[in-house]
């Protein structure tokens, strides 16, 4: 029996958000809305999303000993996340600069800050936490060598889920552990190389599977998702909603999918549920503030 349904190893950022009529071009200045500060970061987002759905969730991350770090810790605890694995100090808390246009699409620049100081030694020191978790999820807003150490520290029988964002070339050791590897179109093409990306999601998924993952999920935004494994390839439909803000929706999808896989759902079943969670998230502004409870997902 595991103590946690999901351990998220990843980033924790303060999201600095400005609404804009349109994003600026090179050398251009545009006026935006008042600045809003929200708790964010792909790791922290996933942890909150899973906890709000009812998963027993823990976070392994690093924040600064500053106001942004305290904001992030408060948000995690309010959602019910176990923060015993969150380390403080060494650098300022990471920051994400986000612009959101009227359609809800966003552009993001991340300053990693303390996220870049989450080390393999930190993972080894948290071996007990890793071994107490049925599913472990990671992203790439922390050093790649730290993600490699997560893979090496996994308990026998636990499941590893990776969203390679921001995308980069991955070592075979990490790819072989992914079950699933969760990518969008851009991430798939970076990992494969644009000359190998094929003509569509089915091509990307099959090529990615050949690289070593046990399963692959390709997210397709408003078009839903595609799941692929040794059992075949299948499409998962989206849920139609009026999008307000897509910030953090992919993190909600990943968290929901990882948690449901741990409960015994098939990959297609978990992805279908995750699509509903992601759809619910885009109907509200912000990232963590937009994440639904299980009851809200059922009502969608």
C-alpha positions as CSV (number, residue, x, y, z in Angstrom):
1,X,0.0,0.0,0.0
2,X,1.4,3.3,-1.1
3,X,1.2,6.5,1.1
4,X,0.7,8.7,-1.9
5,X,-1.3,8.2,-5.1
6,X,0.9,10.7,-6.9
7,X,4.3,12.3,-6.3
8,X,5.1,15.3,-8.5
9,X,8.8,16.1,-8.9
10,X,9.1,19.4,-10.7
11,X,9.0,23.2,-10.8
12,X,7.2,25.7,-8.7
13,X,6.9,29.3,-10.1
14,X,5.2,32.5,-9.4
15,X,3.1,33.3,-12.5
16,X,3.2,37.0,-13.4
17,X,0.2,37.4,-15.8
18,X,-0.7,40.3,-18.1
19,X,-3.7,40.3,-20.4
20,X,-3.0,41.8,-23.9
21,X,-5.1,42.5,-27.0
22,X,-2.3,40.9,-29.0
23,X,1.2,39.7,-28.3
24,X,4.0,42.1,-29.3
25,X,6.2,41.4,-32.3
26,X,10.0,41.9,-32.3
27,X,11.0,45.3,-31.0
28,X,7.3,46.2,-30.3
29,X,5.7,47.5,-27.1
30,X,2.0,46.9,-26.3
31,X,-0.1,47.9,-23.3
32,X,-1.6,45.3,-21.1
33,X,-3.8,44.8,-18.1
34,X,-2.8,45.1,-14.5
35,X,-0.3,42.6,-13.4
36,X,-1.7,39.6,-11.5
37,X,0.5,37.2,-9.5
38,X,-0.6,33.6,-9.2
39,X,1.0,30.4,-7.9
40,X,2.2,28.2,-10.8
41,X,5.0,26.1,-12.3
42,X,4.3,22.9,-14.0
43,X,5.2,20.7,-11.0
44,X,3.2,22.8,-8.5
45,X,0.3,23.0,-10.9
46,X,0.2,19.2,-11.3
47,X,0.2,18.7,-7.6
48,X,-2.6,21.1,-6.9
49,X,-4.7,19.7,-9.8
50,X,-4.4,16.1,-8.6
51,X,-5.1,17.0,-5.0
52,X,-8.2,18.9,-5.9
53,X,-9.5,15.8,-7.7
54,X,-9.0,13.8,-4.5
55,X,-5.6,12.2,-5.0
56,X,-3.2,11.7,-2.1
57,X,-0.5,14.0,-3.5
58,X,3.0,15.1,-2.6
59,X,5.4,17.6,-4.2
60,X,9.2,17.4,-4.4
61,X,10.4,20.8,-5.5
62,X,12.5,23.8,-4.5
63,X,11.4,27.4,-3.9
64,X,13.2,30.5,-2.7
65,X,13.0,31.8,0.9
66,X,10.9,34.8,-0.3
67,X,7.3,36.0,-0.7
68,X,6.8,34.1,-3.9
69,X,8.0,30.9,-2.2
70,X,5.5,31.4,0.7
71,X,2.7,32.0,-1.8
72,X,3.4,28.7,-3.5
73,X,3.6,26.8,-0.2
74,X,0.3,28.3,1.0
75,X,-1.4,27.3,-2.3
76,X,-0.1,23.7,-2.1
77,X,-1.2,23.3,1.5
78,X,-4.6,24.8,0.8
79,X,-5.2,22.2,-1.9
80,X,-4.2,19.4,0.4
81,X,-0.8,18.6,-1.1
82,X,1.9,17.2,1.3
83,X,4.8,19.8,1.1
84,X,7.3,17.9,3.2
85,X,9.4,17.4,0.1
86,X,9.4,21.1,-0.8
87,X,12.9,22.6,-0.1
88,X,13.5,26.3,0.4
89,X,16.5,28.5,-0.3
90,X,19.5,28.6,-2.6
91,X,18.0,31.0,-5.1
92,X,14.9,33.2,-5.6
93,X,11.7,31.4,-6.4
94,X,11.2,30.7,-10.1
95,X,9.1,33.1,-12.1
96,X,7.0,32.7,-15.3
97,X,6.1,35.8,-17.3
98,X,2.8,35.1,-19.1
99,X,0.8,37.1,-21.6
100,X,-2.8,36.0,-22.3
101,X,-4.7,37.2,-25.4
102,X,-8.5,37.6,-25.7
103,X,-8.9,34.1,-27.2
104,X,-7.3,32.6,-24.0
105,X,-4.0,31.6,-25.7
106,X,-0.8,32.3,-23.8
107,X,2.9,32.9,-24.3
108,X,5.3,32.1,-21.4
109,X,8.9,32.9,-20.6
110,X,10.3,31.1,-17.5
111,X,13.1,32.2,-15.2
112,X,13.9,28.9,-13.4
113,X,15.4,30.4,-10.2
114,X,15.3,27.8,-7.4
115,X,14.0,25.2,-9.8
116,X,17.4,25.0,-11.3
117,X,18.9,24.1,-7.9
118,X,16.7,20.9,-7.4
119,X,19.5,18.4,-7.7
120,X,19.9,14.6,-8.0
121,X,21.1,14.7,-4.3
122,X,17.8,16.2,-3.3
123,X,16.0,13.2,-5.0
124,X,18.3,10.7,-3.3
125,X,17.6,12.4,0.0
126,X,13.8,11.9,-0.7
127,X,14.1,8.2,-1.6
128,X,11.5,7.4,1.1
129,X,9.0,9.8,-0.5
130,X,9.6,8.4,-4.0
131,X,9.2,4.8,-2.8
132,X,5.9,5.7,-1.0
133,X,4.3,6.9,-4.2
134,X,2.4,4.7,-6.7
135,X,2.8,7.1,-9.6
136,X,5.7,9.7,-10.0
137,X,5.3,12.5,-12.5
138,X,8.0,14.9,-13.7
139,X,8.6,17.7,-16.3
140,X,11.6,19.5,-17.6
141,X,11.5,22.8,-15.8
142,X,14.0,21.2,-13.5
143,X,17.5,19.9,-14.5
144,X,17.5,16.9,-16.7
145,X,20.0,15.1,-14.5
146,X,17.5,15.4,-11.6
147,X,14.8,13.7,-13.8
148,X,17.3,11.0,-14.6
149,X,17.8,10.5,-10.9
150,X,14.1,10.2,-10.3
151,X,14.0,7.4,-12.9
152,X,16.8,5.6,-11.1
153,X,15.2,6.0,-7.7
154,X,11.7,4.7,-8.6
155,X,10.4,1.8,-6.5
156,X,9.7,-1.5,-8.3
157,X,6.2,-1.5,-9.6
158,X,5.7,2.3,-9.5
159,X,4.8,4.2,-12.7
160,X,6.7,7.1,-14.2
161,X,4.9,9.8,-16.2
162,X,6.8,12.5,-18.0
163,X,5.7,15.7,-19.8
164,X,8.9,16.8,-21.5
165,X,8.2,20.6,-21.3
166,X,10.1,22.6,-22.3
167,X,11.2,19.9,-24.8
168,X,14.7,18.7,-25.3
169,X,16.5,15.6,-26.4
170,X,16.0,12.8,-23.8
171,X,18.3,10.0,-22.8
172,X,17.2,6.5,-23.6
173,X,17.1,5.7,-19.8
174,X,14.4,8.3,-19.3
175,X,12.4,7.4,-22.4
176,X,12.4,3.7,-21.5
177,X,10.8,4.5,-18.1
178,X,7.9,6.7,-19.5
179,X,4.5,5.1,-19.1
180,X,3.3,7.4,-20.7
181,X,5.3,10.1,-22.3
182,X,2.9,13.0,-22.7
183,X,3.6,15.5,-25.5
184,X,1.9,18.2,-27.5
185,X,2.7,18.7,-31.2
186,X,5.6,21.0,-30.6
187,X,7.2,18.7,-28.0
188,X,6.8,15.7,-30.2
189,X,8.6,17.4,-33.1
190,X,11.5,18.5,-30.9
191,X,12.0,15.1,-29.5
192,X,11.8,13.4,-32.8
193,X,13.5,16.1,-34.9
194,X,11.3,18.0,-37.4
195,X,12.6,15.9,-40.3
196,X,11.2,12.8,-38.6
197,X,7.9,14.2,-37.3
198,X,5.7,12.6,-39.9
199,X,2.3,13.9,-41.2
200,X,0.1,13.7,-38.1
201,X,-0.3,12.7,-34.5
202,X,-0.5,9.0,-35.3
203,X,2.9,9.2,-37.0
204,X,4.4,11.1,-34.1
205,X,3.0,8.6,-31.6
206,X,4.3,5.5,-33.4
207,X,7.7,7.1,-33.9
208,X,7.9,8.1,-30.2
209,X,7.0,4.6,-29.1
210,X,9.9,3.3,-31.2
211,X,12.2,5.5,-29.1
212,X,11.5,3.4,-26.0
213,X,8.4,4.7,-24.0
214,X,6.0,2.0,-22.9
215,X,3.1,4.3,-23.9
216,X,2.6,7.8,-25.4
217,X,-0.1,10.4,-25.2
218,X,-0.3,13.2,-27.7
219,X,-2.4,16.2,-26.6
220,X,-4.2,18.0,-29.4
221,X,-5.9,20.9,-27.7
222,X,-9.5,21.4,-28.8
223,X,-9.2,18.2,-30.8
224,X,-8.7,16.0,-27.8
225,X,-5.8,13.6,-27.5
226,X,-4.3,10.4,-28.9
227,X,-3.1,7.5,-26.9
228,X,-0.6,4.9,-28.2
229,X,0.9,1.7,-26.7
230,X,1.7,-1.9,-27.8
231,X,-2.1,-2.4,-27.9
232,X,-2.5,0.2,-30.7
233,X,-3.4,3.8,-31.3
234,X,-6.7,5.5,-30.4
235,X,-8.2,9.0,-30.5
236,X,-9.8,10.5,-27.3
237,X,-12.3,13.2,-28.1
238,X,-12.3,16.6,-26.4
239,X,-15.0,18.3,-24.5
240,X,-16.3,21.5,-26.1
241,X,-16.2,24.5,-23.8
242,X,-15.8,28.3,-24.1
243,X,-12.1,28.9,-23.3
244,X,-11.2,31.8,-21.1
245,X,-7.5,31.0,-20.3
246,X,-5.5,28.0,-21.3
247,X,-2.7,28.6,-18.8
248,X,-1.9,25.4,-16.9
249,X,-4.5,23.3,-18.7
250,X,-1.9,20.8,-19.9
251,X,-0.7,20.4,-16.3
252,X,-4.2,19.6,-15.2
253,X,-4.5,17.0,-18.0
254,X,-1.2,15.4,-17.0
255,X,-2.1,15.3,-13.3
256,X,-5.5,13.8,-13.9
257,X,-4.2,11.2,-16.3
258,X,-1.3,10.2,-14.0
259,X,-3.7,9.8,-11.0
260,X,-6.3,7.8,-12.9
261,X,-3.7,5.4,-14.2
262,X,-2.7,4.7,-10.6
263,X,-6.3,3.8,-9.8
264,X,-6.2,1.1,-12.5
265,X,-7.8,2.9,-15.4
266,X,-6.7,2.0,-18.9
267,X,-4.6,4.6,-20.8
268,X,-7.7,5.5,-23.0
269,X,-9.9,5.8,-19.9
270,X,-7.4,8.0,-18.1
271,X,-6.9,10.2,-21.1
272,X,-10.7,10.7,-21.5
273,X,-11.0,11.7,-17.9
274,X,-8.0,14.0,-18.2
275,X,-9.5,15.7,-21.3
276,X,-12.6,16.6,-19.2
277,X,-10.4,18.0,-16.4
278,X,-8.4,20.1,-18.9
279,X,-11.6,21.4,-20.5
280,X,-12.9,22.4,-17.1
281,X,-9.7,24.2,-16.3
282,X,-9.8,26.5,-19.4
283,X,-13.2,27.9,-18.5
284,X,-11.7,29.9,-15.7
285,X,-8.8,32.4,-15.5
286,X,-5.4,31.4,-14.0
287,X,-3.8,28.1,-13.6
288,X,-4.2,26.6,-10.1
289,X,-7.2,28.7,-9.4
290,X,-9.0,27.2,-12.4
291,X,-8.5,23.5,-11.4
292,X,-11.8,21.6,-10.8
293,X,-12.8,19.2,-8.1
294,X,-14.0,15.7,-9.0
295,X,-17.6,16.9,-8.6
296,X,-17.1,19.7,-11.0
297,X,-15.6,17.4,-13.6
298,X,-18.5,15.0,-13.3
299,X,-20.9,17.9,-13.8
300,X,-19.1,19.1,-17.0
